């Protein structure tokens, strides 16, 4: 019995360390976002902005490709985000559904609020083509694509799916985020430091999401059935045993 308990205890310790790491990543990223925002608001010129922007502009020979990649972080993301909320409600994970919805609202409203606060003009000197979206910092595309797909990836990693599928999803999400970021530079819509602001914001959102949805966390409580009785614990298997009939 003692030997059988050691691996389980070690797994719990490792899981607890991972959860704390996510919380640290979230808080540090939000702190980095605040510091970067203040720096941009003071009109600091980042030495890496122009060289990286010039390099990305050299890739503008495929405008259709970059437009497609840029648009992949618009309507498709909205569908994925709403679909995730609906799925969580359907499976009676109401707290997590609320957390995901609140995160979607926060990253969208937060991005636009910071844009208005900093009022950094876009490299192109024009708007993004979306009504009301005029300023550059931070990149809402990077912020939203990493936040939404990141939440999906975290949920997948914690599931019982095969490890190769989980790893494949991480690779695909990473490629999508990188290509969206390059597209925003190639289309002359953002500076690299704008992308960095979106990255910090997304990591902050993901860190808090992972913390609140950890095993035993606020958003990972026992699902509630339609009749108000507690459902089975997450990961439980099999049906509840039926009560024995009364003796005649």
HELIX and SHEET records of a PDB file:
HELIX    1   1 UNK A    2  UNK A   41  1                                  40    
HELIX    2   2 UNK A   47  UNK A   57  1                                  11    
HELIX    3   3 UNK A   60  UNK A   62  5                                   3    
HELIX    4   4 UNK A   63  UNK A   71  1                                   9    
HELIX    5   5 UNK A   75  UNK A   90  1                                  16    
HELIX    6   6 UNK A   94  UNK A  118  1                                  25    
HELIX    7   7 UNK A  140  UNK A  157  1                                  18    
HELIX    8   8 UNK A  163  UNK A  186  1                                  24    
HELIX    9   9 UNK A  192  UNK A  212  1                                  21    
END                                                                             
